[in-house]
Amino acid sequence: MKNLQTLLPILAVASFFIRISGSISLRLVMTGPDMAYLGSRVAFRCFAPDSSLPVTYELMRGGIPINTVADLQGDQVASFNLKVAAMSEGSYHCKATTQGSTGVSSSIKLTVVTPASNTRVTSEPFPPVTYEGSRIVLSCSVAKGSHLFYSWFFNKKEVTSLTSPLLLLTGNKLVMEEVTPEHAGYYSCMAWSRVQDTRRFSSSSEVKVTVKVHVSKPRISFFISKEGASPHGNMTCWSTRGSPPVNISLLVDDKEVESVTAAESLIAWFPVAMVPGQDMGVARCRVKTEVQELMSEPVTLEMVPVGGDVKVEVEYLYSADSKLVAAKLSCQISKGTFPYVSWLLNNSGLPSDTHLDFIIPPVQYHGALTDCRRTLVLAKLGPEESGYYRCRARDSYNESGPWVESEAVLVRVTDRILNLMLPATSSTEPPPSKKVFLNTMEVLTIAFCCFLFLTMAVGGGCVYKMIDHKQAHIHVATTNSDALPLSSPTWQSGSEQDDASSTDFNV
């Protein structure tokens, strides 16, 4: 009995240590993915490397058991395979139990990634059509998808901040703050996601972005054509810049006469009635779009017949080094709204095309007609271009109408000597007048020579005055007369003589 009482405390202490050893945690290792695509299969693995006893493993999600694997040795791995669903997202850990020992692993948070599907491009405004300077925002929208990245393509080339600094990439949006015509084209996007080394993507179809150009101020012009015996006016209205369609109208005295919609161009034609010599009013062109309304400058509808005085003015053109390079002949007509101008050289007509290449044997001429044939430019100058030039004019709408001619002007070019505007009054050629053009160095040389000559003249006069004064003193000494004061008449007479001599010298 005494021995039993002695063993009881020992057994109690042993039992206490057994209970303590039963609560010691196992060291537990868990591996598995942190991201997975929806619908894929994943595996979580657990094992207790320091346990030599059979172990039971449980896979837990948020404290709730998902699956159990029992009676594995400590060095054996428990594998839990799952098919990923939308509800699979959460925090997972393993719990291991053996005889008298338990263990809990660290947690792994699983993120479920939904691949993109049904990707398309939306725009603001819709459809993506706007005028230059406006703002367009394109969005890459998907029907389903999570944890997505976005790539944009412009005319099938990927858009980056480096290659396209005028395009702002932010999230799933492509922003164009102030669009220009260069932004017009085809855009598409791609929504994609990545899980480890696996990428899944969905691409949209292309969307056309249209950037309209603002219409420039319209211009107006008119010409006369003749059908039968009556002339008709043809008004032309056009803009040099803009995006069709536009509405173009003709207004006469602020009243709309006719209007058309130009769908493919920026030009329109309108017929108007014209009476020679009569003012038919003031015409303007008007151009309208959704955002603009512009008017042209006014034009007076008047058809004045050609008449009055006609003359030729000649101007010579020089290079920077004072070399003669061209001659410009202008035909000045005092009356006439629609003149047709013809040029003659030595009573022979020049060709009517813009680039003159006419041959008067054995010399070939080169020149150009500008300003509705009113200006003749001779780009090649030499003896071959010399001769009598005349211009004549008639109404452009009447081919059988009378001509009004100018007097002939003689143009002769020989190096830097010019003969111009000499009327051809007879067959005898008058003596040419000469014009000599000096360059800068020649002018400076002449100025220096004049200054040197003036300096020498003044110096010579002073020397002459000094010699004459000395001779006057010698003459007084040789006659043994008294010295004359400075104010004596004789001295004054000598001074006047010297001054006169000096003046005569300067002259």
PATI-274714 format. One record per residue (C-alpha): x, y, z; residue number from 1. Coordinates in Angstrom, 1 decimal, decimal comma. Layout:
BEGIN
     px     py     pz resi
      X      Y      Z  NUM
...
***
This chain:
BEGIN
     px     py     pz resi
    0,0    0,0    0,0    1
    2,8    2,3    0,9    2
    4,5    1,5   -2,4    3
    1,3    2,3   -4,3    4
    1,0    5,7   -2,6    5
    4,6    6,4   -3,7    6
    3,9    5,5   -7,4    7
    0,8    7,6   -7,8    8
    2,6   11,0   -8,1    9
    5,0    9,5  -10,6   10
    2,1    8,2  -12,7   11
    0,3   11,6  -12,6   12
    3,5   13,4  -13,8   13
    3,9   10,8  -16,6   14
    0,3   11,3  -17,6   15
    0,7   15,1  -17,7   16
    3,8   14,8  -20,0   17
    1,9   12,4  -22,2   18
   -1,0   14,9  -22,6   19
    1,6   17,7  -23,3   20
    3,3   15,6  -26,0   21
    0,0   14,9  -27,6   22
   -0,7   18,6  -28,2   23
    2,7   19,3  -29,9   24
    2,1   20,6  -33,5   25
    3,5   18,9  -36,5   26
    5,7   20,8  -38,9   27
    3,6   20,9  -42,1   28
    4,4   22,1  -45,7   29
    1,8   23,0  -48,3   30
    2,3   23,9  -52,0   31
   -0,2   25,0  -54,6   32
   -1,1   27,8  -57,1   33
   -2,2   31,3  -56,2   34
   -3,9   31,9  -59,5   35
   -5,9   29,6  -61,8   36
   -8,2   30,0  -64,8   37
  -11,9   29,4  -64,4   38
  -12,7   25,8  -65,4   39
   -9,1   24,5  -65,1   40
   -7,8   21,9  -62,6   41
   -5,3   22,7  -59,8   42
   -3,5   20,6  -57,2   43
   -2,6   21,4  -53,5   44
    0,0   19,2  -51,9   45
    0,7   18,7  -48,2   46
    3,3   16,7  -46,2   47
    4,8   16,5  -42,7   48
    8,6   15,8  -43,2   49
    9,4   15,2  -39,5   50
    6,7   12,6  -38,8   51
    7,4    8,9  -38,7   52
    3,8    7,9  -37,8   53
    0,8    7,6  -40,1   54
   -0,7   11,1  -40,8   55
   -4,2   12,1  -41,8   56
   -4,4   15,3  -44,0   57
   -7,3   17,6  -44,6   58
   -7,6   20,5  -47,1   59
   -9,4   23,4  -45,6   60
  -10,9   26,5  -47,3   61
  -11,7   29,3  -44,8   62
  -12,0   26,8  -41,9   63
  -14,2   24,4  -43,8   64
  -12,8   20,9  -44,8   65
  -12,8   20,3  -48,5   66
  -11,2   16,8  -48,8   67
   -9,3   14,3  -46,6   68
   -6,4   11,9  -47,2   69
   -5,7    9,4  -44,3   70
   -2,9    7,2  -43,0   71
    0,0    8,4  -45,0   72
    3,6    8,2  -43,8   73
    5,2   11,5  -42,9   74
    7,4   11,6  -46,0   75
    4,4   10,9  -48,3   76
    2,7   13,8  -50,0   77
   -1,1   14,3  -49,8   78
   -2,4   15,7  -53,1   79
   -5,7   17,4  -53,4   80
   -7,0   18,0  -57,0   81
   -9,7   20,6  -57,6   82
  -11,7   21,8  -60,6   83
  -11,7   25,6  -60,4   84
  -15,1   27,2  -60,2   85
  -16,2   30,7  -59,5   86
  -16,7   29,7  -55,8   87
  -13,2   28,2  -55,6   88
  -11,6   31,6  -54,9   89
  -10,4   31,9  -51,3   90
   -7,7   31,0  -48,8   91
   -6,6   27,4  -48,5   92
   -4,5   25,6  -45,9   93
   -3,7   22,0  -44,8   94
   -4,4   20,3  -41,4   95
   -2,5   17,2  -40,4   96
   -3,2   14,8  -37,5   97
   -1,2   11,9  -36,1   98
   -1,2   10,0  -32,8   99
   -1,1   12,8  -30,2  100
    0,0   15,5  -32,7  101
   -1,6   18,0  -35,0  102
   -0,3   20,6  -37,4  103
   -1,6   23,5  -39,6  104
    0,2   24,8  -42,7  105
    0,4   28,4  -43,8  106
   -2,4   29,7  -46,2  107
   -2,4   30,0  -49,9  108
   -4,9   32,5  -51,4  109
   -6,3   31,3  -54,7  110
   -7,4   33,8  -57,2  111
   -9,8   32,7  -60,0  112
   -9,1   34,4  -63,3  113
  -11,9   34,6  -65,9  114
  -10,7   34,7  -69,5  115
  -11,9   37,5  -71,7  116
  -14,7   36,9  -74,1  117
  -16,8   38,8  -76,7  118
  -14,4   41,8  -76,8  119
  -15,5   44,8  -78,8  120
  -14,6   48,5  -79,2  121
  -17,0   51,2  -78,1  122
  -16,6   54,9  -78,6  123
  -17,6   58,3  -77,3  124
  -19,1   59,8  -79,4  125
  -20,7   57,0  -81,2  126
  -20,2   56,4  -84,1  127
  -16,6   57,6  -83,9  128
  -17,0   60,4  -86,3  129
  -16,0   64,0  -85,4  130
  -14,3   67,1  -86,5  131
  -10,6   67,9  -86,0  132
   -9,8   69,4  -82,6  133
  -12,5   67,3  -80,8  134
  -12,1   64,5  -78,3  135
  -12,7   60,8  -78,9  136
  -12,5   58,1  -76,3  137
  -12,3   54,4  -77,4  138
  -13,1   51,7  -74,8  139
  -12,2   48,0  -74,9  140
  -15,2   46,2  -73,5  141
  -15,7   42,5  -72,7  142
  -18,7   40,4  -71,9  143
  -16,8   38,4  -69,3  144
  -13,3   38,6  -67,9  145
  -11,2   39,4  -64,9  146
   -7,7   40,5  -64,1  147
   -7,3   41,7  -67,7  148
   -4,7   43,7  -69,6  149
   -5,4   45,6  -72,8  150
   -3,5   46,2  -76,0  151
   -4,5   48,6  -78,8  152
   -3,8   48,5  -82,5  153
   -4,0   51,3  -85,1  154
   -4,1   50,1  -88,7  155
   -2,9   46,7  -87,4  156
    0,1   48,2  -85,6  157
    0,3   48,0  -81,8  158
   -0,1   51,4  -80,1  159
    2,4   52,3  -77,4  160
    3,2   55,5  -75,6  161
    6,5   55,7  -77,4  162
    5,3   55,1  -80,9  163
    2,1   57,1  -80,5  164
    2,6   60,0  -78,1  165
   -0,6   61,7  -79,2  166
   -2,7   58,7  -78,0  167
   -3,3   58,3  -74,2  168
   -3,5   54,7  -72,9  169
   -5,3   54,5  -69,6  170
   -6,9   51,2  -68,3  171
   -9,1   49,8  -71,0  172
   -9,4   53,2  -72,7  173
   -7,6   54,9  -75,6  174
   -8,0   58,7  -75,4  175
   -7,5   61,2  -78,2  176
   -7,8   64,7  -76,7  177
   -7,6   66,8  -79,9  178
   -7,9   64,7  -83,0  179
   -6,2   65,5  -86,2  180
   -6,7   63,9  -89,7  181
   -3,7   61,7  -88,8  182
   -5,8   60,0  -86,2  183
   -8,3   58,7  -88,8  184
   -8,1   55,0  -89,4  185
   -9,0   51,6  -88,1  186
   -8,7   50,7  -84,4  187
   -9,0   47,4  -82,6  188
   -8,1   46,1  -79,1  189
   -7,2   42,9  -77,4  190
   -8,1   41,9  -73,8  191
   -5,8   39,3  -72,3  192
   -4,8   37,7  -69,0  193
   -1,9   35,6  -67,8  194
   -1,6   32,8  -65,3  195
    2,0   31,6  -64,8  196
    3,2   31,0  -68,4  197
   -0,3   30,7  -69,9  198
   -1,9   33,6  -71,7  199
   -5,5   33,8  -72,9  200
   -6,8   36,7  -75,0  201
   -9,8   37,9  -77,0  202
   -9,6   40,3  -79,9  203
  -12,2   42,8  -81,1  204
  -13,1   43,6  -84,7  205
  -11,8   46,8  -86,2  206
  -13,6   50,1  -85,8  207
  -13,2   53,0  -88,3  208
  -12,5   56,4  -86,8  209
  -13,4   59,3  -89,1  210
  -11,9   62,8  -88,5  211
  -13,6   65,5  -90,6  212
  -11,7   68,5  -91,7  213
  -13,1   72,0  -91,1  214
  -14,1   73,7  -94,4  215
  -12,0   76,7  -95,5  216
  -13,5   80,0  -96,5  217
  -15,1   79,5  -99,9  218
  -13,9   81,2 -103,1  219
  -15,9   82,4 -106,0  220
  -15,1   83,1 -109,7  221
  -17,0   83,2 -112,9  222
  -16,3   83,1 -116,6  223
  -18,3   83,7 -119,7  224
  -19,2   81,2 -122,4  225
  -21,1   81,8 -125,6  226
  -23,7   79,5 -126,9  227
  -25,1   80,8 -130,1  228
  -25,5   84,6 -130,0  229
  -26,0   84,9 -126,2  230
  -23,2   84,9 -123,6  231
  -23,8   83,0 -120,3  232
  -22,1   83,3 -117,0  233
  -20,8   80,3 -115,2  234
  -20,2   80,7 -111,5  235
  -17,7   78,4 -109,6  236
  -17,9   78,0 -105,9  237
  -15,2   76,0 -104,1  238
  -13,2   75,5 -100,9  239
   -9,6   74,4 -100,8  240
   -9,9   72,4  -97,6  241
  -12,6   70,4  -95,9  242
  -14,5   67,1  -95,7  243
  -17,5   66,4  -97,8  244
  -20,5   66,3  -97,9  245
  -21,1   70,1  -97,7  246
  -23,9   72,3  -98,9  247
  -22,9   75,0 -101,4  248
  -25,2   77,8 -102,3  249
  -25,0   80,8 -104,7  250
  -26,4   84,1 -103,5  251
  -27,0   87,1 -105,7  252
  -27,7   90,4 -103,8  253
  -28,0   88,3 -100,6  254
  -30,8   86,1 -102,0  255
  -30,2   82,4 -102,5  256
  -30,4   81,5 -106,2  257
  -29,5   77,8 -106,2  258
  -28,1   75,3 -103,7  259
  -26,5   71,8 -104,1  260
  -25,0   69,2 -101,8  261
  -21,5   68,3 -102,8  262
  -21,1   64,7 -101,7  263
  -17,7   63,8 -103,0  264
  -16,0   67,2 -103,7  265
  -15,9   70,8 -102,5  266
  -16,8   72,5 -105,7  267
  -20,1   73,4 -107,4  268
  -21,1   75,3 -110,6  269
  -24,0   77,6 -111,2  270
  -25,3   79,2 -114,4  271
  -26,2   82,9 -114,3  272
  -27,7   85,2 -116,9  273
  -25,3   88,0 -118,2  274
  -25,9   91,0 -120,3  275
  -22,8   92,8 -121,8  276
  -22,2   96,2 -120,2  277
  -24,9   95,7 -117,5  278
  -24,3   95,2 -113,7  279
  -26,2   92,0 -112,8  280
  -25,7   92,3 -109,0  281
  -23,3   91,1 -106,3  282
  -22,7   87,3 -106,0  283
  -21,4   85,3 -103,0  284
  -20,8   81,7 -102,3  285
  -22,0   80,1  -99,0  286
  -20,7   76,8  -97,6  287
  -22,6   75,0  -94,7  288
  -21,7   71,9  -92,7  289
  -23,1   70,6  -89,4  290
  -20,8   73,0  -87,5  291
  -19,9   75,8  -89,9  292
  -21,4   78,4  -92,2  293
  -19,0   80,5  -94,3  294
  -19,3   83,1  -97,0  295
  -17,0   84,0  -99,8  296
  -15,9   87,5 -100,8  297
  -18,4   89,4 -103,0  298
  -18,0   89,5 -106,8  299
  -19,7   92,0 -109,1  300
  -21,6   90,3 -111,9  301
  -20,6   92,6 -114,7  302
  -19,3   91,9 -118,2  303
  -17,4   94,9 -119,6  304
  -16,3   94,5 -123,2  305
  -12,5   94,9 -123,9  306
  -11,5   98,4 -125,1  307
   -9,6  101,5 -124,3  308
   -5,8  101,8 -124,2  309
   -3,5   98,8 -124,2  310
    0,2   99,1 -123,5  311
    3,2   97,0 -122,7  312
    5,4   97,6 -119,6  313
    8,8   96,1 -119,3  314
   10,6   95,2 -116,1  315
   14,1   93,7 -115,8  316
   14,9   91,2 -113,0  317
   18,3   90,9 -111,4  318
   20,1   88,4 -109,2  319
   21,8   89,3 -105,9  320
   25,1   89,9 -107,7  321
   23,4   92,4 -110,0  322
   23,3   90,1 -113,0  323
   20,4   90,4 -115,4  324
   18,4   87,1 -115,3  325
   15,0   87,7 -116,8  326
   12,6   90,3 -118,3  327
    8,9   90,6 -117,5  328
    6,5   92,1 -120,0  329
    3,1   93,1 -118,7  330
    0,1   93,8 -120,9  331
   -2,0   96,7 -119,3  332
   -5,6   96,8 -120,5  333
   -7,7   99,8 -119,4  334
  -11,1   98,2 -120,0  335
  -12,4   94,6 -120,2  336
  -13,7   92,0 -117,7  337
  -12,7   88,9 -119,6  338
   -9,9   89,7 -122,0  339
   -8,0   87,1 -124,0  340
   -4,4   88,3 -124,5  341
   -2,2   87,4 -127,4  342
    1,5   88,4 -127,8  343
    3,5   89,2 -130,9  344
    7,2   89,4 -131,5  345
    8,2   91,2 -134,7  346
    4,6   90,8 -135,8  347
    4,7   87,1 -135,4  348
    2,3   85,5 -132,9  349
    3,6   83,5 -130,0  350
    2,1   80,1 -129,2  351
   -0,8   80,0 -126,8  352
    0,3   77,3 -124,4  353
    1,8   78,2 -121,0  354
    5,4   77,1 -121,8  355
    6,7   78,9 -124,8  356
    8,9   77,0 -127,1  357
    8,7   78,8 -130,4  358
   11,2   78,9 -133,1  359
   12,0   81,8 -135,4  360
   14,8   80,4 -137,5  361
   17,5   80,0 -136,6  362
   16,9   81,0 -132,9  363
   14,8   79,1 -130,3  364
   12,9   81,1 -127,7  365
   12,0   80,1 -124,2  366
    9,5   81,9 -121,9  367
    6,3   81,6 -119,9  368
    2,9   83,2 -119,8  369
    1,3   83,9 -116,4  370
   -1,6   86,0 -114,9  371
   -4,1   84,8 -117,5  372
   -1,6   85,4 -120,3  373
   -1,3   89,1 -119,3  374
    2,4   88,6 -118,3  375
    5,2   87,3 -120,5  376
    8,4   86,3 -118,7  377
   11,6   85,8 -120,8  378
   13,7   83,6 -118,7  379
   16,5   83,4 -121,2  380
   18,0   86,7 -122,3  381
   20,4   87,5 -125,0  382
   20,6   88,9 -128,5  383
   18,1   86,3 -129,7  384
   15,4   87,7 -127,5  385
   15,8   91,2 -128,9  386
   12,9   92,6 -130,9  387
    9,6   94,4 -131,0  388
    7,0   93,1 -128,6  389
    3,3   93,9 -128,7  390
    0,2   92,6 -127,0  391
   -3,3   92,6 -128,1  392
   -6,6   91,8 -126,4  393
  -10,2   90,8 -127,3  394
  -13,2   89,4 -125,4  395
  -12,5   85,8 -124,5  396
  -16,0   84,7 -125,1  397
  -16,1   86,1 -128,7  398
  -13,4   84,6 -130,9  399
  -14,5   86,7 -133,9  400
  -14,5   89,9 -131,9  401
  -12,1   92,9 -132,7  402
   -8,6   93,1 -131,3  403
   -7,2   96,1 -129,4  404
   -3,5   96,4 -129,8  405
   -0,7   98,1 -128,0  406
    2,3   99,9 -129,5  407
    5,4   97,9 -130,1  408
    8,1   98,0 -127,5  409
   11,7   97,3 -128,4  410
   13,5   95,0 -126,0  411
   17,2   94,6 -126,6  412
   19,5   92,8 -124,1  413
   23,3   93,0 -124,5  414
   25,0   92,0 -121,2  415
   24,2   94,8 -118,8  416
   23,1   97,5 -121,3  417
   19,3   97,7 -121,8  418
   17,2   99,2 -124,5  419
   13,5   99,4 -123,7  420
   10,2  101,0 -124,4  421
   11,1  102,5 -127,8  422
    8,0  102,8 -130,0  423
    8,4  101,4 -133,4  424
    7,5  104,5 -135,5  425
    9,6  103,5 -138,5  426
   11,7  100,8 -139,9  427
   14,8  102,6 -139,0  428
   16,0  101,5 -135,6  429
   16,7  104,4 -133,2  430
   19,9  104,7 -131,3  431
   19,7  102,8 -128,1  432
   19,7  104,5 -124,7  433
   22,1  103,1 -122,2  434
   21,7  102,2 -118,6  435
   24,8  101,2 -116,7  436
   24,2   99,5 -113,4  437
   27,1   99,6 -110,9  438
   27,7   97,0 -108,3  439
   28,7   97,9 -104,7  440
   32,4   97,6 -105,1  441
   32,4  100,0 -108,1  442
   30,4  102,6 -106,2  443
   32,8  102,4 -103,2  444
   35,8  102,8 -105,6  445
   34,3  105,9 -107,2  446
   33,5  107,4 -103,9  447
   37,0  106,9 -102,6  448
   38,5  108,4 -105,7  449
   36,3  111,5 -105,4  450
   37,3  111,8 -101,7  451
   41,0  111,5 -102,6  452
   40,7  114,1 -105,4  453
   38,9  116,5 -103,0  454
   41,6  116,1 -100,4  455
   44,4  116,7 -102,9  456
   42,6  119,8 -104,2  457
   42,3  121,3 -100,7  458
   45,9  120,5  -99,9  459
   47,1  122,0 -103,1  460
   45,2  125,2 -102,4  461
   46,7  125,5  -98,9  462
   50,3  125,0 -100,3  463
   49,6  127,6 -103,0  464
   48,4  130,1 -100,4  465
   51,5  129,6  -98,2  466
   53,9  130,2 -101,2  467
   52,1  133,3 -102,3  468
   52,3  134,7  -98,7  469
   56,0  134,1  -98,5  470
   56,6  135,9 -101,9  471
   54,8  139,0 -100,6  472
   57,2  139,3  -97,6  473
   60,2  138,9  -99,9  474
   58,9  141,7 -102,1  475
   58,5  144,1  -99,1  476
   62,0  143,4  -97,9  477
   63,7  144,0 -101,3  478
   62,0  147,4 -101,7  479
   63,2  148,5  -98,2  480
   59,7  149,7  -97,3  481
   58,3  149,6  -93,8  482
   56,6  146,5  -92,8  483
   52,9  146,7  -93,4  484
   50,4  145,9  -90,6  485
   48,2  142,8  -91,0  486
   45,2  145,1  -91,6  487
   46,9  146,9  -94,5  488
   45,0  147,2  -97,8  489
   48,0  145,6  -99,6  490
   47,7  142,5  -97,4  491
   43,9  142,4  -97,8  492
   44,4  142,6 -101,5  493
   46,8  139,7 -101,4  494
   44,4  137,7  -99,3  495
   41,6  138,3 -101,7  496
   43,9  137,3 -104,5  497
   44,8  134,1 -102,7  498
   41,2  133,3 -102,0  499
   40,4  133,9 -105,6  500
   43,1  131,7 -106,7  501
   42,0  129,0 -104,3  502
   38,4  129,4 -105,6  503
   39,5  129,1 -109,2  504
   41,5  126,0 -108,3  505
   38,6  124,3 -106,6  506
   36,4  125,1 -109,5  507
***
